[in-house]
């Protein structure tokens, strides 16, 4: 072998070794990233949330709260070391607003404050900061003060210490990322006055102090969270006497129109009474608690804000995709079932719907075989038992297990052609060149025909427009869950789709297990192409584009051996899927063609792209989102939707099994199929797409044979040739 060719082969081998690992790495990174984003989004949006300030437990023991704190001022510092408090100066009002920023009410409150030339302190919630960072910047730009009110508005006293730290740290980062500042002010959610502190609250204040925070409680509550009316809020917010107050109000958490109206009257009234307004730090004379954020905090904060915004975007997108996928799946089910019913009615219409004069001419049956010794005898004998005249040509493609010798030793009227191993397309072309008759049936060496299969399969050729006929491939080894699942897939998936494709005149695949062709139609194409791994799909699409009609004959049954292990199934479906992608790309020109080619392109190819490529690619994200919904959303609703789709699949399965004359027993395993088989199939699609996009060339992989094939009950292996 030339040196340059050997190097090229080595490069291809390395590509085959590296590419799958890259695929799984990319998929793993995607899954982990999406899961982390959804976990963060779920925690921040659904674990807690803003509720009424009245939603608190009864006050517990307060023996650990120092008396100078319980009876001191509302601003508490040094809780972990040397507790001390500060009171507001007389005739001073520190306006404070909790739970924001809110896109509706915060701007209106800011407008009222600006008109009255007063400043306030806003205790912001981290999730609201992430959602509306521009409002935080406006608060700071207008000269107001920022404090934190935790990230998700939980009762800190009920949280573990690590969760408290997380709540404070994430809120601080959100503020740093949104407005470029940090703050030392904290107001715990559901807090009120000093004398309401209990031991659990005090543990929160000590931990906050250790983290560098000064706690700000309130001395007067406007009780606007009750929405008692603007006049009542105004009365609640008006001080009795001349003492300074930290006034608690809200700019988010619901309809705050009453708060806005009351505030517009309150500020001028109190000014007229001689009160002044100040931020918390100004009201108690403390050093400025709000400072520019360091570069590290600012960058971390920006990353946090972007990550959470990305999580919100991902949840919305996944939600829409789930709705779209659900709607498309329901629509597909309705179309497929309607088409299947119509297809059956047309086929059952009797003589009025016959293809034409009965086809009685002999048929050449080509059996490409590579190491098929386990099942070739059953396959050949079943073909010889056909009630239609057949010529059988077995093309041995360089088998190493004595397949050709075995067939010759049977002493049956079968032509055996030996060739060096060149692949299935080459074997088919060899058989095509040796065939005597114009009608050709191609059958895999792992497939058994019923006596009437060939006769039934060739009857559509009475219509001169028909160039190929797809038969009904059925799984013979149905034992075990894997066998049942493939049996369900063949009956419910493949056969229902073929009925639809037949009606729409866009059949994309005549399966290698059971298909019939006009020999001259194949010769017009130059025979079977070897440029894809799905030669049956490539050949069928080429026939459609060449103006031939391809139909489905469900009565032509063939029994094929399906993979009996997950590894073997993976290899088979990987080859099928990759080959189908190759064929779709090769025949993409059909999308803009007219006539029969246009039907294939705008019907068949788009159908394959949507349901065999795009939806499987979205399946991992849908599964992750479903788990997210079970944990953070309404699990009853998620389970209900899953059961609804399962019921839809079950109904489709029952109808498909009825059409095929199958017992519905295997459908009991349908729920289990959703947790193993479905994932395997979409992983196959993902790997195939990545392989195709990367430009790797996948080699043909032969399926392992198990020797489970036998002639059907009405065909004895000892029957004489016809």
Phi, psi and omega in degrees: 000135179301150184298319183293325179290321179298320177296321178296318179295321178297320178297319179295320179298317179297322179299317180295329181282322187276321188303311180302322179296321177297319178303309184292326177297313179297317180295319180295316178299316179299313182295317180293317180297313179296318180297316179296318179297319180289323176298314179296316180294319179295318179296314186286336185251342189231348180284322181229224179138164183282121175231174183302145178296346179282348183278079179220158176282166175296147182296133179269197179297143182235026183295336182270352180280120180301143182298325181291342175272314182300330181245018183260201182278168186283347179257118190242126178231162176065028184300327184276344184236285181231089186299135172209157184233168178225141179254158179281141178301152177302151179054031178236135178243122172261100177289129177230142181233129182254159165083356182272194359278152179241135185294340180266309191269326180300313177300324180291320177294318177299323178295318178297315180296320179295317180298329183261003176057046177233156178245152182224178177242127182251118176266106192264151175264134186303318180297325178288326176297315180297320182287330185223062182298332181295331178288324176296319178296323179292320179303312180293317182296330180279001177089011178275169184254147180250136169229165181254149183231033184073174186271320184238009178062047175270169170279105186301331181295339181268354185264156172290156181306321181294326178290323177299314180299319179297317181299316182289314183296316182293324177294317178300317179295321179299317178295319179296320180289325184280317188238355178074023179228162171237160182222149178259003184266134179226134167237113179294140176301147177067015176274165179217250183262170182300319185287356177268356180291136172241185186297322179296318178296322182295324176297326177294315181295323179293318178295321178295320179296320179296333179272001176097018183256148171255127183272134179243114175264201180227159175244344179215131183248120178289346179054034178289343177296340177277347184051056182278357185114150184300321181295320180290320177299318179299319179293317180295329184274350182277122181294152173257107185102197186247010181290149178287151185223147164259107188266126182264122174222179184226140176246011179202184180090016180142195180288115181247027178297325178293323178297315180299315181294317180294320181296321180298332178268327186295311186299309178298322181297312183291326175299319179295334179273002176097008178276151173244158181244142183208164171287169182301312183296320178293324184292332182249357177077034179263160179298155183303119182274346182255125183225160177300139180284146173292163182301317181298312180296321181296315180292318177297321179295317177300318179297318179296314180299314181294322180296316180290322175295322176296321176298318177299316179297319181296319180295316178297315181297314180296324177299313178295320179296322178295317177298316181296315180297320178296315180296317180294321180294318178295317178298317178299316180301316180296316181293316182295316180294319177297316179296320180296319179295316180294320180299318180293320180296321178294319181289334182266008184285353174081209185302330181294340181244020180292157182286339183144202179302147181300132179275118182237355183294149181299162184232136172270126179252119181258125180242096174287133186223129172223110182053055181250027185298335182292330186228001187294326181295314178298320181296312183294316181295324178294325178291320179293337179276006181297146177272018177232140181298129184227150168246124185253125179238112177263120179255108180275115186267061177069038180298149178248005182248015177078027181300310182297318179299320181297315180296317180295327181289344181288339180068032182258157179287073182230132176276129178246123178244127180257141175213159175294152183300119181222001179102162184297316179303319179295320178296319178295319179294324175297314178295323180296320179292329182272348185293145181269324191256161183283331177268127186235131173252130176252130183219137178289155180287357178252027188231142179242132178264153168275162184303327183263007186296310183297314180300314180294323185294327187265355182298324178300344180289355171297335174274117184294348178280342185280125179252341180203153180227130175265133175267187184254099180278132182232147182279129181269324182265084186264005181289145180080166183297318183297319178295319179296317182297319178291324176301315178298317182297318180296316185284313187275319184275294187297311188287322176296318178298320182295326175296318177295314180299322179299311180296322182277357179056048180216039182301118183271341186215127164259114188296146179296340181289327183201102179206148179235148185218154166280126184299319182292331177293322179289321180293328176300328180275353184088018180089198183273126182279149178248018183277351176234165177273350176250074184297330180291318178293315179301315181295317181296315179297321179296320178297316179299316181291338180271007175097359180275147176268139178242127186237170180243128176243099186291341181282348179271089186267141175223142183254121185239154182270120181267157177305140183254006177220156180298323180295315179293321178296318179302312182298318181295311184288329175299314179295316179300310185293315180297318178295322177295319176299319178299315181294320179298318180292320180298323185254023181297338178298341179296340181298331184248008179271170178251175176068214183299323179296320179296323177297317177299315185290308187275349175249297185293310183294319179294322177299313179298317181299319184287311190263342180249355179235297189293310181298316174299326178295329180276347188302318179300319179295322178295318179296316179297319179294326177296318176296320176302316179296323179295325184275315191251338182258219181262103183298327179297319179294316180297314179296322178298318178295318179297317179294325179296316179291325177296319177297319178299316178295322180295318179296318176298319180296316180299317181291317180296319179295324178294318179299322183272000181069030182259149173288138185279005184309314182299344183292348177298336182274004183301317178300320179294329180300331182289342186256351180229299187297317182298317180296320179298318182294318181285334173292325175299315181296316180300313180296320181295317180296316179298319179297317180294317182294324181285348179084012180287154180251114180274132179279154176294135181240122182282139179279143178290138178259149187239354179074024181272356182284138171220160174295149179300164187308324184276002180240117178271142178293345180259009182292151180281148177294149181264000000 
